[in-house]
Amino acid sequence: MSKLSADERDHLGKGAFAFPETRKEPLENASHVRNAIARFNQVKGVSDADRDAAWKRIRTAAAKFGVEVSETDWREIGRK
C-alpha cells in the first residue's frame, strides 16, 4: 500500500475518506481502496448508517480505480 505522510493525510478533504467524519480509511488510489475494504470491519465508533455511506464511497472509488469488489454489501465482507 502506498503510504500517506501525516502532512499529506491532513491535507486531504473529508471526501477523500470512506468515513469522512472520523477521517478513517483514505480512498486516494487502488491500494487504499483495497485496504479500506480489508479493514472495513475493524473501524470502531461508527453507526450502520455511517457504514452504509462509507461502503457506497468505497464502491465508487473502486470503480474509479479499477478495483474489483465481489461483495455487494459491507455485511458480506469476510463471509466467503
Rosetta silent file (secondary structure, phi, psi, omega in degrees, C-alpha in Angstrom):
SEQUENCE: MSKLSADERDHLGKGAFAFPETRKEPLENASHVRNAIARFNQVKGVSDADRDAAWKRIRTAAAKFGVEVSETDWREIGRK
SCORE:     score description
SCORE:     0.000 S_00000001
   1 L     0.000  140.201  175.893    0.000    0.000    0.000 S_00000001
   2 L   -75.666  134.432 -177.099    1.235    3.467   -0.735 S_00000001
   3 L   -89.230  142.830  171.306    1.764    5.395    2.466 S_00000001
   4 L  -103.214  133.384  174.462    0.432    8.860    3.131 S_00000001
   5 L   -71.728  163.459  178.228    2.536   11.051    5.332 S_00000001
   6 H   -58.298  -38.963  179.577    0.773   12.740    8.237 S_00000001
   7 H   -66.399  -44.020  178.321    1.007   16.027    6.362 S_00000001
   8 H   -62.346  -43.276  179.754   -0.481   14.539    3.174 S_00000001
   9 H   -63.504  -41.313 -179.886   -3.294   12.926    5.157 S_00000001
  10 H   -63.725  -26.912 -177.767   -4.021   16.186    6.986 S_00000001
  11 L   -90.757   -2.747  176.547   -4.400   17.990    3.652 S_00000001
  12 L   -75.495  141.248  174.673   -6.939   15.559    2.227 S_00000001
  13 L   -73.320  161.734 -179.940  -10.512   16.801    2.140 S_00000001
  14 H   -55.972  -33.858 -177.951  -13.198   14.901    4.021 S_00000001
  15 H   -66.982   -9.172 -179.569  -14.466   13.493    0.738 S_00000001
  16 H   -87.568    4.384 -177.165  -11.232   11.548    0.316 S_00000001
  17 E  -119.451  147.362  174.890  -12.135    9.167    3.157 S_00000001
  18 E   -64.218  -39.716  178.138  -14.556    6.260    3.401 S_00000001
  19 E  -115.118   84.926 -170.887  -15.544    7.592    6.834 S_00000001
  20 L   -65.891  -33.812 -177.782  -15.225   11.367    6.385 S_00000001
  21 L   -66.536  -33.820  179.110  -16.427   12.467    9.817 S_00000001
  22 L  -103.143   -0.431  179.399  -13.720   10.456   11.564 S_00000001
  23 L    55.089   44.841  178.952  -11.250   10.748    8.645 S_00000001
  24 E  -107.010  143.350  175.883  -10.768    6.981    8.546 S_00000001
  25 E    62.961   80.174  176.949   -9.767    4.931    5.518 S_00000001
  26 E   -64.002  151.145 -177.674   -8.473    7.232    2.764 S_00000001
  27 L  -125.495   50.463 -173.200   -9.528    6.362   -0.793 S_00000001
  28 L   -85.207  -17.255 -179.595   -6.767    8.044   -2.798 S_00000001
  29 L  -161.939  178.078 -176.688   -5.761    5.128   -5.033 S_00000001
  30 H   -60.022  -40.063  179.864   -6.432    1.437   -5.742 S_00000001
  31 H   -61.797  -43.538  178.293   -4.190    0.291   -2.908 S_00000001
  32 H   -65.534  -37.174  178.647   -6.045    2.444   -0.395 S_00000001
  33 H   -63.844  -46.866  178.038   -9.397    1.176   -1.673 S_00000001
  34 H   -60.343  -39.689  178.661   -8.313   -2.452   -1.231 S_00000001
  35 H   -66.343  -40.547  178.980   -7.053   -1.616    2.254 S_00000001
  36 H   -61.185  -38.666  177.667  -10.321    0.140    3.149 S_00000001
  37 H   -67.939  -46.118 -178.629  -12.240   -2.994    2.188 S_00000001
  38 H   -62.255  -34.927 -176.493   -9.882   -5.270    4.124 S_00000001
  39 H   -98.485    2.252 -172.372  -10.072   -3.111    7.253 S_00000001
  40 H   -51.248  -47.615 -177.289  -13.736   -2.146    6.950 S_00000001
  41 H   -75.540   -5.761  178.457  -14.951   -4.318    9.835 S_00000001
  42 H   -90.654  -11.389 -178.797  -12.142   -3.070   12.084 S_00000001
  43 L   -71.042  126.122 -177.278  -13.380    0.530   12.091 S_00000001
  44 L  -106.822  156.776  172.660  -14.805    1.343   15.523 S_00000001
  45 L    77.017   25.223  177.450  -17.163    4.059   16.698 S_00000001
  46 L  -126.872  151.194 -179.224  -19.333    4.323   13.584 S_00000001
  47 L   -85.040  169.590  174.862  -23.008    3.523   13.060 S_00000001
  48 H   -63.011  -34.952  176.771  -24.513    1.190   10.480 S_00000001
  49 H   -63.817  -40.287  175.692  -25.697    4.282    8.607 S_00000001
  50 H   -62.361  -40.946  179.345  -22.080    5.518    8.536 S_00000001
  51 H   -65.459  -41.149  177.610  -21.005    2.105    7.235 S_00000001
  52 H   -58.863  -46.227 -179.625  -23.687    2.177    4.526 S_00000001
  53 H   -66.709  -40.826  179.242  -22.457    5.580    3.347 S_00000001
  54 H   -63.956  -40.242  179.958  -18.801    4.511    3.583 S_00000001
  55 H   -62.587  -39.434  177.672  -19.500    1.375    1.549 S_00000001
  56 H   -62.235  -43.206  178.401  -21.068    3.498   -1.177 S_00000001
  57 H   -64.636  -39.385  179.338  -17.950    5.729   -1.246 S_00000001
  58 H   -65.082  -44.978  179.422  -15.689    2.670   -1.352 S_00000001
  59 H   -61.803  -39.467  178.009  -17.647    1.125   -4.256 S_00000001
  60 H   -64.413  -46.047  179.141  -17.449    4.425   -6.160 S_00000001
  61 H   -64.866  -37.937  178.787  -13.686    4.681   -5.545 S_00000001
  62 H   -60.760  -44.588  178.239  -13.239    1.012   -6.509 S_00000001
  63 H   -63.160  -40.685 -179.429  -14.919    1.649   -9.857 S_00000001
  64 H   -62.160  -40.801 -175.081  -12.783    4.752  -10.385 S_00000001
  65 H   -99.727    6.157  177.044   -9.517    2.902   -9.723 S_00000001
  66 L    72.512   30.862  178.799  -10.476   -0.420  -11.340 S_00000001
  67 L   -93.597  124.255  179.024  -10.643   -2.435   -8.117 S_00000001
  68 L   -77.633  130.145  178.330  -12.900   -5.478   -8.356 S_00000001
  69 L  -123.465  116.134 -177.990  -15.315   -5.805   -5.445 S_00000001
  70 L   -83.302  -27.589  179.487  -17.254   -9.051   -5.224 S_00000001
  71 L   -75.194  138.837  176.322  -19.355   -8.045   -2.216 S_00000001
  72 L   -95.577  -16.204 -178.379  -22.495   -6.049   -2.938 S_00000001
  73 L  -141.478  146.911 -178.163  -22.977   -5.023    0.699 S_00000001
  74 H   -63.432  -22.592  179.584  -20.492   -4.396    3.520 S_00000001
  75 H   -69.943  -12.643  179.213  -22.226   -7.051    5.617 S_00000001
  76 H   -88.094   -9.812 -176.703  -20.860   -9.655    3.190 S_00000001
  77 L   -61.674  127.556  176.026  -17.196   -8.850    3.896 S_00000001
  78 L    80.060    9.100 -179.047  -15.382  -11.909    5.217 S_00000001
  79 L   -95.630    5.589 -176.864  -18.287  -14.327    4.734 S_00000001
  80 L   -97.336    0.000    0.000  -16.737  -16.328    1.904 S_00000001
